[in-house]
Amino acid sequence: MNRSGEQLDLKNRGGCLSMRSSKRGRNPRYVAIGSALILALSACAKPAPGHQENNMQDAMVTDMRAAQDQAAAFSDASIPTHSATVPDLGDYPALAKGPELTVSSVVEQVHDLANALKSQHDFSVDQVQKVLAIDLPPDASARRRGVQGAIGAGSYAWAVWKPVATQDSHRIALTLVPVDACLSLDAVTHPLLAEGFQLYTPTSGDDRRITVHKTVASGDLLFLSITVDDRNAPTCASRVTFEMEPRDPLVSP
């Protein structure tokens, strides 16, 4: 995708990868990913017969990681500060009051949701409510669904919304404040890694987010972007964002 919101599609032409573009609003991180793909694939070479698909997939993983490094300065939402007592909702209205939750129950919700998101359909509010076992009413603007409530000495917020109103894809986010009320990173990530998720930490920039990702049943790529206390020596998570990137139809699953 370029700065004008164009999505870049990969196409195999004579053993090399070329690109075409189509208009589509996207996350800033995917703008950077598209740029990294252009640079990485500009000097492509024809792979040996029988290895083309594996080479393409290896290249995609490599380019994705390079793009995550390049995109480390981008942020989809404000990172909670130590002084915050209520989750930062940006320009959205306040969410409805939800039930008081325990740390262990929220960690379980994260795991249940990560394992339940197999396709874009599973990001619908109805499906998310079932998995979380809590109602997610609309905010005053009807742009976002969710609740916020107490967790220990802090507060949590679960929210579901469309980053781009004209598209069907949703984003899900759990936010905890203050930062000291965060979840144990090991408790969050270890069960996910046992379920086949892969952990990636950007190697540059000052963004405090790490990523776990997995190719799900639909062939799409599920991302959990986790804001941590210290990217180089992380111990706890104050925000978990769930997103799904559709697979490229020109690349076999």
C-alpha positions in Angstrom: 0.0 0.0 0.0 1.3 3.5 -0.8 0.6 6.8 1.0 -2.6 7.4 -0.9 -4.1 4.2 0.6 -3.4 1.9 -2.3 -3.1 -1.8 -1.5 -0.2 -3.6 -3.2 -0.9 -7.0 -4.6 1.8 -9.6 -5.3 1.7 -11.3 -8.7 3.9 -14.0 -10.1 5.2 -13.1 -13.5 7.9 -15.2 -15.1 9.2 -16.4 -11.7 9.5 -12.9 -10.2 7.1 -11.0 -8.1 5.5 -7.8 -9.5 3.0 -5.6 -7.9 -0.2 -3.9 -8.8 -2.2 -1.5 -6.6 -5.9 -1.0 -5.7 -7.5 1.6 -3.6 -8.2 0.5 0.0 -7.9 2.2 3.4 -5.3 0.4 5.5 -3.5 0.5 8.8 -0.3 2.6 8.8 1.6 -0.6 9.7 0.6 -2.1 6.4 1.7 1.0 4.5 5.2 0.3 5.9 4.8 -3.4 5.1 4.0 -2.6 1.5 7.0 -0.3 1.3 9.3 -2.9 2.7 8.0 -5.5 0.2 8.7 -3.1 -2.7 12.3 -2.7 -1.5 12.8 -6.4 -0.7 11.3 -7.7 -4.0 12.7 -5.2 -6.5 15.6 -7.4 -7.4 13.8 -10.8 -7.3 15.3 -13.8 -9.0 13.6 -16.9 -10.5 13.7 -19.7 -7.9 14.5 -23.3 -8.9 11.5 -25.4 -10.0 9.7 -27.1 -7.0 11.0 -24.5 -4.6 9.2 -21.4 -5.8 6.3 -21.6 -3.3 8.6 -22.2 -0.3 10.9 -19.3 -1.4 7.9 -17.0 -1.8 6.6 -17.9 1.7 10.1 -17.5 3.2 10.4 -14.1 1.5 7.1 -13.0 2.8 8.0 -13.9 6.4 11.4 -12.1 6.0 9.7 -9.0 4.5 7.0 -9.0 7.2 9.7 -8.9 9.9 11.7 -6.2 8.1 8.5 -4.2 7.8 7.7 -4.6 11.5 11.1 -3.1 12.2 10.5 -0.3 9.8 7.0 0.3 11.3 8.1 0.4 14.9 7.6 4.1 15.1 3.9 3.9 14.0 1.3 3.5 16.8 -2.3 2.5 16.2 -3.4 3.9 19.6 -2.0 5.8 22.5 0.2 3.7 24.9 -1.1 4.1 28.5 1.0 6.2 30.8 1.8 5.5 34.5 -0.5 8.4 35.5 -3.5 7.1 33.6 -6.4 5.8 35.7 -9.0 5.3 32.9 -8.2 3.7 29.6 -7.4 6.2 26.8 -10.3 6.0 24.3 -8.9 8.6 21.9 -11.7 10.6 20.2 -14.3 7.9 21.0 -17.0 8.4 23.7 -16.8 6.5 27.0 -17.7 2.9 27.0 -20.4 1.4 29.2 -19.6 0.1 32.6 -18.7 -3.6 32.6 -18.3 -6.2 35.3 -15.4 -6.3 37.7 -12.9 -8.8 36.4 -9.9 -10.6 37.9 -6.4 -10.7 36.3 -6.7 -14.5 35.8 -10.1 -14.2 34.1 -8.8 -11.5 31.7 -5.8 -13.6 30.8 -8.2 -16.5 30.0 -10.3 -14.2 27.9 -7.2 -13.3 25.8 -6.4 -17.0 25.2 -10.0 -17.9 24.4 -10.3 -15.1 21.9 -7.0 -15.8 20.3 -8.0 -19.4 19.8 -11.5 -18.5 18.6 -10.5 -16.0 15.8 -10.3 -18.3 12.8 -11.7 -15.9 10.2 -12.8 -12.3 9.7 -16.4 -13.4 10.6 -15.1 -14.3 14.1 -14.3 -10.6 14.7 -18.0 -9.6 14.6 -19.3 -8.2 17.8 -21.8 -11.1 18.3 -19.0 -13.6 18.1 -16.6 -11.6 20.4 -19.3 -11.2 23.0 -19.9 -15.0 23.1 -16.2 -15.7 23.6 -15.6 -13.0 26.2 -18.9 -13.9 27.9 -19.8 -10.2 28.4 -22.1 -7.8 26.6 -20.4 -5.2 24.5 -22.9 -2.3 24.0 -22.3 0.6 21.6 -20.8 3.8 22.7 -22.7 7.1 22.4 -21.5 7.5 18.8 -22.3 3.9 17.8 -18.8 3.7 16.3 -17.4 1.3 18.9 -18.7 -1.5 21.1 -17.3 -2.4 24.4 -17.1 -2.0 28.2 -14.7 -0.7 30.8 -14.5 -1.8 34.4 -12.4 -2.6 37.4 -9.6 -5.1 37.5 -7.8 -5.2 40.8 -6.6 -1.7 41.7 -6.8 -0.7 38.0 -9.2 -0.5 35.1 -9.7 -2.5 31.9 -11.5 -1.8 28.6 -12.6 -4.3 25.9 -13.5 -2.6 22.6 -14.5 -3.8 19.1 -14.6 -1.4 16.2 -14.0 -0.9 12.5 -10.8 1.0 11.8 -12.2 1.9 8.4 -16.0 2.4 8.4 -16.5 1.3 4.8 -14.7 -2.1 5.3 -16.0 -5.2 7.0 -12.9 -6.0 9.1 -12.9 -5.2 12.8 -10.2 -4.6 15.4 -10.4 -5.8 19.0 -8.4 -4.3 21.8 -7.9 -4.9 25.5 -6.4 -1.9 27.4 -5.3 -1.9 31.1 -4.4 1.1 33.2 -2.4 2.2 35.1 0.5 0.4 33.5 1.3 -1.2 36.9 -2.1 -3.1 36.5 -0.8 -5.0 33.5 -0.9 -8.7 32.8 2.1 -11.1 33.2 3.6 -11.4 29.7 4.6 -15.0 30.3 1.0 -15.8 31.4 -0.3 -14.2 28.2 2.3 -15.5 25.6 3.4 -19.0 26.8 0.0 -20.7 26.2 -0.2 -19.0 22.8 3.3 -20.2 21.8 2.3 -23.7 22.8 -0.7 -23.3 20.5 1.5 -22.6 17.5 1.8 -18.8 17.6 5.1 -17.2 16.8 6.6 -14.4 18.8 8.4 -11.5 17.1 10.1 -8.4 18.7 11.1 -5.5 16.5 14.8 -4.8 16.5 14.7 -1.1 16.0 12.7 2.0 17.0 11.3 2.8 20.4 7.9 1.2 20.0 7.0 -0.9 23.1 5.0 -3.5 21.1 5.8 -7.1 20.4 3.8 -9.3 18.1 2.5 -12.9 18.2 1.0 -14.2 15.0 -0.4 -17.4 13.5 -1.9 -18.5 10.2 -5.4 -19.6 11.1 -7.9 -22.0 9.6 -9.0 -19.5 6.9 -5.4 -19.1 5.7 -5.4 -15.5 7.0 -2.8 -14.2 9.4 -3.9 -13.4 13.0 -1.8 -10.7 14.8 -1.8 -10.0 18.5 0.1 -6.7 19.0 1.1 -6.5 22.7 2.3 -3.3 24.4 4.8 -4.2 27.1 6.6 -2.4 29.9 10.1 -2.8 28.3 10.6 -4.2 24.8 14.1 -5.4 25.6 13.2 -7.1 28.9 9.4 -7.3 28.9 7.6 -8.6 31.9 4.0 -7.4 31.6 1.4 -6.4 29.0 -0.8 -3.3 29.2 -2.6 -3.6 25.9 -3.4 -6.4 23.5 -4.8 -5.6 20.0 -6.2 -8.4 17.8 -6.2 -7.9 14.0 -6.4 -10.2 11.0 -4.7 -9.7 7.6 -6.3 -11.5 4.7 -3.9 -13.8 2.8 -2.8 -12.8 -0.7 -5.1 -14.7 -3.1 -2.1 -15.1 -5.5 0.0 -17.0 -2.9 -1.1 -20.6 -2.1 -1.8 -21.2 1.6 
